[in-house]
């Protein structure tokens, strides 16, 4: 279980019904290594839910920011909806 929390300054939006369905499918099918389509999906959804600029981690960068994004989206999916 992740110990990620959402900082108070970040006010996430609730998932729409479609976003919930898509995230549920993503969670069922995600693997350790995300393909390009999955990476784009996570980054775009994160930007929408947290009202942040769209940002993609570089191919040679740490995976930690991406893992944090997924963990925070999971939290919103599970507790804010």
VOGU-3710 file (C-alpha; in Angstrom, 3 decimals, decimal comma):
1> xxxxxxxxxx> 0,000/0,000/0,000  1,316/3,411/-0,925  1,898/6,046/1,722  1,433/8,869/-0,746  -0,684/11,772/0,366  -2,021/14,708/-1,564  -0,594/18,012/-0,364  -3,248/20,372/0,988  -2,361/23,027/-1,593  -3,382/20,622/-4,352
11> xxxxxxxxxx> -7,122/20,593/-4,779  -7,899/17,676/-7,059  -10,998/17,606/-9,197  -13,241/14,601/-9,033  -13,010/12,044/-11,778  -15,819/12,160/-14,315  -17,698/8,926/-14,873  -15,688/8,323/-18,070  -12,396/9,078/-16,310  -13,330/6,611/-13,548
21> xxxxxxxxxx> -14,047/3,879/-16,087  -10,819/4,607/-17,984  -8,721/4,653/-14,789  -10,242/1,364/-13,651  -9,194/-0,200/-16,974  -5,745/1,363/-16,735  -5,291/-0,076/-13,229  -6,259/-3,540/-14,441  -3,877/-3,445/-17,391  -0,900/-1,445/-16,148
31> xxxxxxxxxx> 2,493/-3,026/-15,974  5,788/-1,959/-14,447  6,862/-0,452/-17,771  4,303/1,913/-19,300  4,040/2,199/-23,052  3,915/5,616/-24,735  0,109/5,656/-24,892  -0,183/4,839/-21,167  2,426/7,453/-20,282  0,536/10,135/-22,218
41> xxxxxxxxxx> -2,746/9,049/-20,620  -1,348/9,341/-17,068  0,281/12,725/-17,705  -2,814/14,214/-19,358  -5,181/12,915/-16,678  -2,892/14,168/-13,905  -2,814/17,622/-15,501  -6,628/17,697/-15,697  -7,358/16,338/-12,214  -4,780/18,509/-10,449
51> xxxxxxxxxx> -5,113/21,541/-12,727  -1,397/21,501/-13,520  0,476/22,181/-16,758  0,920/19,087/-18,902  4,349/17,599/-18,205  6,051/14,413/-19,372  9,064/12,877/-17,642  12,050/12,497/-19,956  12,983/9,041/-21,176  16,241/9,057/-19,207
61> xxxxxxxxxx> 14,795/10,601/-16,068  13,831/8,923/-12,819  10,489/7,110/-12,743  9,722/8,564/-9,303  7,671/11,545/-10,594  5,556/9,224/-12,735  5,022/6,801/-9,839  3,987/9,724/-7,642  1,516/10,896/-10,295  -0,037/7,426/-10,500
71> xxxxxxxxxx> -0,189/7,089/-6,706  -1,905/10,461/-6,381  -4,380/9,622/-9,135  -5,115/6,351/-7,327  -5,818/8,306/-4,137  -8,218/10,645/-5,905  -9,878/7,706/-7,641  -10,345/5,832/-4,352  -11,192/8,591/-1,895  -12,371/11,732/-3,613
81> x> -15,052/10,142/-5,775
//
